[in-house]
């Protein structure tokens, strides 16, 4: 089978990086985020309110995406969300697109009583999809996917907030895909991350729907773990451009209810 043969792949979390424009296009064309590039090649998207910044670093086909949130423009970062190399673009986009929409009203639409509020937690949406508690490293609580190819990890206990945002202490929440001991990719979220985009990222992380990829897009180490099928005339997946431009060439917090585990 040719490396450029399009396929439908399940599960999404093992399908490969995908098209980075799923992340950047809504920010630039729908939500008005500005794009800049530093001399070292780092691409930066900044929200119109200047309280959120998305950066992309690394090779064009496997960038790492980091979102920093700020209480006010120019202040120290309040929180950080990082999507490591290999994270499917659909998962990163689920977080960034919903965050960008929420910033329009300073999150009010997504808070309790808002028009887009939902009471779910990441842990609850995963539990609804059959993810179960599992043996965890000391100081953490894990939920594992039914096929055991992914883990949602919640850190237990207190640690300095600033150290967590700076990456000097373990994040409050992590998504790990592949072998949990040696994950193929990971996404990390610090205390203070707005709750609603984290829920949407969890929904994408556990998505039961197939996504389109080229054969060559699927990581070799995942070939034995994914289910694939050729695209038929009745399928209507998202388009998957043969050429995937890198981030340098693309166009452009509410707490959880106390009784529910995040």
Order of alpha helices (4+ residues) and beta strands (2+ residues): beta-alpha-beta-beta-beta-beta-beta-alpha-alpha-beta-beta-beta-alpha-beta-beta-alpha-beta-beta
